[in-house]
Amino acid sequence: MRISNSFSEGEIQVLDFILSTMLRGGSPAMATRNKDFASLCRKVVSMKQRVAETHRKAVLGARKAPDVSSVGEIDAVDVSEGDDELIEDVG
């Protein structure tokens, strides 16, 4: 699966700096000062979301996807009418 965006010259320089710094055993913290770092981060987040969505569609097929919150997937128990005996009064 290939999901990509085109990168600007500045974003490519930021990526190159991060990779070369990490290969030398350093910290890529200086890259955050580059003016193109924010746009590079937005593109990476966007690509991660598209990969997750593509993966979710492939796994679920025709089934309905569960709701997703900022803390993860939400999968509530289905409770239909007449299931009152399942809920115990613990008060």
C-alpha positions, 0 to 999 in steps of 0.5 A, spaced: 500 500 500 502 506 497 500 513 500 504 519 499 504 526 499 509 530 495 514 534 499 517 541 498 524 542 498 524 545 505 520 539 508 525 534 504 531 538 508 528 537 514 527 529 513 534 529 511 537 533 517 532 528 522 535 522 518 542 524 518 542 526 525 539 520 528 544 515 524 549 519 527 546 517 534 544 525 535 537 528 537 533 531 532 530 536 536 534 542 532 529 540 526 523 543 530 526 550 529 526 549 521 520 553 518 518 547 514 517 542 520 510 544 522 507 542 515 511 536 515 508 534 521 501 535 518 503 531 512 505 525 516 499 526 521 494 526 515 498 520 512 497 516 518 490 517 518 489 515 511 493 509 512 489 507 518 482 509 514 484 504 509 486 499 513 480 499 517 476 499 511 480 493 509 479 489 515 471 491 516 469 490 509 462 491 509 461 491 516 459 498 520 466 501 523 466 502 530 466 510 533 472 512 534 474 517 540 481 521 541 482 515 546 481 510 542 475 505 539 468 505 542 464 499 542 458 499 546 454 493 548 448 493 545 442 493 549 435 492 546 428 493 550 426 488 554 433 486 557 432 489 564 434 483 567 441 484 565 442 490 569 442 489 576 441 494 582 447 495 586 445 501 589 
